[in-house]
Amino acid sequence: MEKKQKNSQQDEKKVKKQPVKKQKQTEEKPVEKKSAVKTKQEVKTTEEKTKPEVKTEKSQPTKSEMPKKKKSGLFKAAMATFAVAAAVALSIFGITELTKVSPEKAVSEITQNGEIRYGKVNELVLSFDKNVSFDKDGDVVWILDGSEVQRGSVKNGDSFVLKHELGSVGLHDVRVEVCDYQNLTAEKRVEVLKPLLIVKASDAVKIYGQKNPVVKYSVSGFVDGDGMDAVSQTVNPVFDADETSGVGEYCIKKDFSDEKYDVTVEGGKLTVLPRPVVAKADAVSKVYDGTADAGSVNLRAEGLINGDVVTLTYATASFADKNVGQKKQITFSQLKLTGEAAKNYSLLNNVKAEGEIVPKTIRLKDVKVNDKVCDGNTNVTFSSLGIFDGIEENDDVQIADIKAHFEDENVGTNKNVIVDSCLLKGKDAQNYRLSMPDGLVANIN
């Protein structure tokens, strides 16, 4: 017995020293497997303790792990954003619940997209206030004025849309039934309007006072095989203007009326432009005054119509220069048309006006003639040629020569001196005319 006990104790020691081998030999697999895993972890821990200390990044998340964590966070945020966006989108379209509901919990109505007209395929839609799920198949039946016009399956979304050409102008009763769901039955009274004729007119331009141009146009929208002959009296577009219509934009007269059709016009704009006129000026003549100012010029506009009263005004009128001359061109600043009808006219760029500047007459004063001893002739000399009376400021004018003579060669007192000619010089001399001095006297001793 002691020998057996010793052997038993030796076996237990072997099991402790060699746990892996003992695991294979024992029949209690769950217990031995748990023991084996624990032993491996202990061995691994022991080995790590015996190794020299080396700094590693094993305790930190690896690069491959880091993106996964960030991606997971971003993914969750994106999914949350998508859920909110989906909820908003569904709310916009009248669906207030994200989950589908049974048909018994929904309410339906018939809606139409825009106006409904005879001769065209129109669209009516059965819409629900919730996101309905039909678990079983069934019929969607559209009834127009008591007669079935369309039948389809609830499994087909197109079945909830009626595309149909309603038969006549006026009011029609539309009803739609969905399977056996009485709560989804909807009714609507629909008004069918006359067919619409669309007149597409071209734009045009004319000058104020001209007759209206003929409107160029095309017509579309006929039904029942009709053509222009069916509405020739109705569709005859003309511009809403005449010869007296002022500058601006005008449309087509919208007074169309037809028993069968409604009529609308697209385009057809008439633009009335200003009528060109020419400015004319009365003859202008002024005496030289040292400036290019033309003074007051009487202007008038030629080419006015319809009894319009238009006045030409300006700020300044100027000759090309200040010098004496004929047919000198005059230019105007701020030239414009005024009056109630002025907007209907425009001045041509080649506005012309001409005038003349005549010389200014000046006189000499303080001229002094020398006395002389009788020499048998009438020659005269001057002690002073005098000064000018009437020269414009800063003008350059001088006496070039004066020719004069005594009335006779005989001795006498205060004998008359007659001036024959007087010549001027200087850059402004051409702008003056000298009046010959009179009353000059001198003695012949």
JOQUIWO-V887932 format. One record per backbone hydrogen bond with DSSP energy under -1.0 kcal/mol. NH is the residue of the N-H (numbers start at 0). CO is the residue of the C=O. If there is no record, write none. Layout:
NH_CO, NH_CO
This chain:
4_0, 5_1, 6_2, 7_3, 8_4, 9_5, 10_6, 11_7, 12_8, 13_9, 14_10, 15_11, 16_12, 17_13, 21_17, 22_18, 23_19, 24_20, 25_21, 28_26, 31_27, 32_28, 33_29, 34_30, 35_31, 36_32, 37_33, 38_34, 39_35, 40_36, 41_37, 42_38, 43_39, 44_40, 45_41, 46_42, 47_43, 48_44, 49_45, 50_46, 65_61, 66_62, 68_64, 69_65, 70_66, 71_67, 72_68, 73_69, 74_70, 75_71, 76_72, 77_73, 78_74, 79_75, 80_76, 81_77, 82_78, 83_79, 84_80, 85_81, 86_82, 87_83, 88_84, 89_85, 90_86, 91_87, 92_88, 93_90, 94_89, 100_130, 104_101, 105_102, 108_126, 110_124, 112_122, 117_192, 119_116, 121_163, 123_161, 124_110, 125_159, 126_108, 128_106, 131_129, 132_100, 139_151, 140_176, 141_149, 142_174, 143_146, 144_172, 146_143, 148_141, 149_141, 151_139, 153_137, 155_152, 158_155, 159_156, 160_157, 161_123, 163_121, 169_191, 171_189, 173_187, 174_142, 175_185, 176_140, 178_138, 180_177, 181_179, 183_180, 184_181, 185_175, 187_173, 189_171, 191_169, 192_115, 196_261, 197_219, 198_263, 199_217, 200_265, 201_215, 203_268, 205_270, 207_272, 209_206, 217_199, 219_197, 225_222, 229_226, 230_227, 234_230, 235_233, 239_250, 240_238, 244_241, 247_271, 249_269, 252_237, 261_194, 263_196, 265_198, 267_200, 269_249, 270_203, 271_247, 272_205, 274_343, 276_345, 277_301, 279_299, 281_297, 285_355, 287_357, 293_316, 299_279, 301_277, 307_304, 310_337, 312_335, 314_332, 317_330, 318_291, 324_356, 327_354, 329_352, 330_317, 332_315, 335_312, 337_310, 341_338, 343_340, 344_341, 345_274, 347_276, 354_327, 355_283, 356_324, 357_285, 359_430, 361_432, 362_388, 364_386, 367_383, 369_380, 371_442, 382_367, 383_367, 386_364, 388_362, 394_391, 397_424, 399_422, 400_422, 402_420, 404_417, 405_377, 406_415, 411_443, 414_441, 416_439, 417_404, 419_402, 420_402, 422_400, 424_397, 427_395, 428_425, 430_427, 431_428, 432_359, 434_361, 441_414, 443_411, 444_371
